[in-house]
Amino acid sequence: MTITITAFENSPDGGKGLARDTRVRWALEEAGQPYEVRLLSFRAMKEPAHLGLHPFGQIPTYEEGELALFESGAIVFHIAERHAGLLPHDPDARARAITWMFAAINTVEPPILELVTVKFIEGDKPWAAERMPLVVERIRTRLRQLSARLGDADWLDGAFSAGDLMMVSVLLRLKPSGILGEFPSLAAYVARGEARPAYQRAYAAQAAVAAGHRAA
């Protein structure tokens, strides 16, 4: 059965790999699974056909036969469980890798998304200037904790796993802000993720969509 995912027809990040379909593309590339992409306009994302797949009108979604999924973390988890290469065989190591997947999206990502909100959505509000330092400090607190746990290891728990895939995907959102550069071990960790051939293929696929849109 062919796997089909959805992605932005015109991604807000301009093809820099920050849209959440990149996480799913990366997981599929790591697992060696072919897939097709259905590109959606912002209008199409709010229409009944897509809302039937994603009740909140977002991307990505995942379809394979009768199975339809939404939420990037759930999709990556499904891919990791169904195909080899993203979760360890050892049950305890597997559980730890899954824990890191949840940590990435539940603990590390929320303050990073707050930064995006303050900067681009609330930037013209009177409280934005006062709120920004508080948000940045919350991010730094999480990064200090994560950096301490990573230490000088290449990956979070032994070999690369879906936990690293999700964590690197989350941390990539910080590159434009310069905050990630304050933590050299984490910057190097992200660079290792970006250097993986599977990530390079996923990034190139998303960038090609953006380039095609600009040329149209």
URLINSUL-V255589 format. One record per backbone hydrogen bond with DSSP energy under -0.5 kcal/mol. NH is the residue of the N-H (numbers start at 0). CO is the residue of the C=O. Records with the same first field share a line. If there is no record, write none. Layout:
NH->CO + CO
This chain:
3->62
4->35
5->60
6->37
8->39
13->10
21->18
22->19
23->19
24->20
25->21
26->22
27->23
28->24
29->25
30->26
31->28
32->27
33->31
35->2
37->4
38->36
39->6
44->40
45->41 + 42
46->43
49->46
50->46
51->47
52->49
53->49
56->53
61->68
62->3
63->66
64->1
66->63
68->61
70->59
74->70
75->71
76->72
77->73
78->74
79->75
80->76
81->77
82->78
85->82
93->89
94->90
95->91
96->92
97->93
98->94
99->95
100->96
101->97
102->98
103->99
104->100
105->101
106->102
107->102
108->103
111->107
112->108
113->109
114->110
115->111
116->112
117->113
118->114
119->115
120->115 + 116
121->116
124->121
127->124
130->126
131->127
132->128
133->129 + 130
134->130
135->131
136->132
137->133
138->134
139->135
140->136
141->137
142->138
143->139
144->140
145->141
146->142
147->143
148->144
149->145
150->146
152->149
157->154
161->85
163->160
164->160
165->161
166->162
167->163
168->164
169->165
170->166
171->167
172->169
173->170
174->171
176->173
177->173 + 174
178->173
179->173
181->178
182->179
185->182
186->182
187->183
188->184
189->185
190->186
191->187
192->188
193->189
194->190
195->191 + 192
199->195
200->196
201->197
202->198
203->199
204->200
205->201
206->202
207->203
208->204
209->205
210->206
211->207
212->208
213->209
214->210
215->211
